[in-house]
Amino acid sequence: MLRVEQVCKSYGSRQILRSINLACAPGAYMLRGPNGIGKSTLLRVLAGVTPPDSGAVWIDNHALHEQPVEAKLRLAYAPDECPIYPFITGSELLAFVAHAKRCQLTPQVRAVVERFGLDGHLATRCGDMSLGTQKKLMLAAAWIGDPSVLLLDEPSNGLDLDAHAVLVDLLREKSANAVVFVSSHDQAFAQAVGAQVVAFESLQADR
Ligand SMILES: Nc1ncnc2c1ncn2[C@@H]1O[C@H](COP(=O)(O)OP(=O)(O)OP(=O)(O)O)[C@@H](O)[C@H]1O
């Protein structure tokens, strides 16, 4: 469902990703490693946001470099920061993502919105939302299009206790039939989700 072969990425003279290989069947995975080692870089490459220098990524057997649209329709990516247009409302953001994913907002997505307690915020401009509310909106948007691969960078950051518990339940449910690949420093969160820990260093060719 998620396959990575020989992925390399450098910034200037510094090689961050060294021949990364990875194959994930449906389930929850927590990418762990020290600050600055390259976890976010790897997630950006897996999401097709940052092109690798070499190597390839497959999402549901669609190679990101050969069939980027087909591959991206099957994945969802939520970065740690919230790159949301400040002038659109919560509803408009969800509609925008659904349009980009060529799908409708299903009852399942509306249930995720409701479980995060977002219904009362949908008419609010994103720029007027708190950071935690923006984060919940962005996470809820990751359910749009029923992706087979979810790439979430520090998803529990900034969430209150209720939202944290909702996220744990949602990820447990989603990981039954999708790859949930999460970067996090939060060991308790990974345990609650039932995630398999993946040490970043173990993926590097020269370990
Ligand atoms: N666009 C970029 N240009 C140059 N260097 C970058 C760029 N993006 C990231 N880096 C560098 O690559 C290294 C890995 O960064 P990355 O954000 O992937 O680490 P991380 O493991 O996610 O860290 P953290 O746990 O702190 O979030 C860092 O040294 C960072 O400064």
The ligand as an SDF file (V2000), in Angstrom:
LIG
                    3D

 31 33  0  0  0  0  0  0  0  0999 V2000
   13.8820   23.2100    2.6590 N   0  0  0  0  0  0  0  0  0  0  0  0
   15.0000   22.9580    3.3560 C   0  0  0  0  0  0  0  0  0  0  0  0
   16.1870   23.4760    2.9730 N   0  0  0  0  0  0  0  0  0  0  0  0
   17.3160   23.1990    3.6450 C   0  0  0  0  0  0  0  0  0  0  0  0
   17.3810   22.4330    4.7570 N   0  0  0  0  0  0  0  0  0  0  0  0
   16.2280   21.9010    5.1990 C   0  0  0  0  0  0  0  0  0  0  0  0
   14.9850   22.1410    4.5250 C   0  0  0  0  0  0  0  0  0  0  0  0
   14.0100   21.4690    5.1950 N   0  0  0  0  0  0  0  0  0  0  0  0
   14.6220   20.8620    6.2310 C   0  0  0  0  0  0  0  0  0  0  0  0
   15.9460   21.1160    6.2310 N   0  0  0  0  0  0  0  0  0  0  0  0
   16.9350   20.5930    7.1800 C   0  0  0  0  0  0  0  0  0  0  0  0
   16.8790   19.1750    7.1030 O   0  0  0  0  0  0  0  0  0  0  0  0
   17.0780   18.6080    8.3950 C   0  0  0  0  0  0  0  0  0  0  0  0
   15.9360   17.6740    8.6990 C   0  0  0  0  0  0  0  0  0  0  0  0
   14.7610   18.4710    8.9540 O   0  0  0  0  0  0  0  0  0  0  0  0
   13.3620   17.8170    9.3070 P   0  0  0  0  0  0  0  0  0  0  0  0
   12.4000   18.9350    9.5110 O   0  0  0  0  0  0  0  0  0  0  0  0
   13.0260   16.8070    8.2740 O   0  0  0  0  0  0  0  0  0  0  0  0
   13.6770   17.0810   10.6780 O   0  0  0  0  0  0  0  0  0  0  0  0
   12.7050   16.3840   11.7300 P   0  0  0  0  0  0  0  0  0  0  0  0
   13.2830   15.0560   12.0560 O   0  0  0  0  0  0  0  0  0  0  0  0
   11.3170   16.4120   11.2230 O   0  0  0  0  0  0  0  0  0  0  0  0
   12.8400   17.3450   12.9910 O   0  0  0  0  0  0  0  0  0  0  0  0
   11.8270   17.6960   14.2080 P   0  0  0  0  0  0  0  0  0  0  0  0
   11.7210   16.4530   15.0570 O   0  0  0  0  0  0  0  0  0  0  0  0
   12.5090   18.8050   14.9010 O   0  0  0  0  0  0  0  0  0  0  0  0
   10.5200   18.1080   13.6000 O   0  0  0  0  0  0  0  0  0  0  0  0
   17.2140   19.7720    9.3630 C   0  0  0  0  0  0  0  0  0  0  0  0
   18.5880   20.0100    9.5960 O   0  0  0  0  0  0  0  0  0  0  0  0
   16.5960   20.9350    8.6230 C   0  0  0  0  0  0  0  0  0  0  0  0
   17.1810   22.1390    9.0140 O   0  0  0  0  0  0  0  0  0  0  0  0
  1  2  1  0
  2  3  1  0
  2  7  2  0
  3  4  2  0
  4  5  1  0
  5  6  2  0
  6  7  1  0
  6 10  1  0
  7  8  1  0
  8  9  2  0
  9 10  1  0
 10 11  1  0
 11 12  1  0
 11 30  1  0
 12 13  1  0
 13 14  1  0
 13 28  1  0
 14 15  1  0
 15 16  1  0
 16 17  2  0
 16 18  1  0
 16 19  1  0
 19 20  1  0
 20 21  2  0
 20 22  1  0
 20 23  1  0
 23 24  1  0
 24 25  2  0
 24 26  1  0
 24 27  1  0
 28 29  1  0
 28 30  1  0
 30 31  1  0
M  END
$$$$
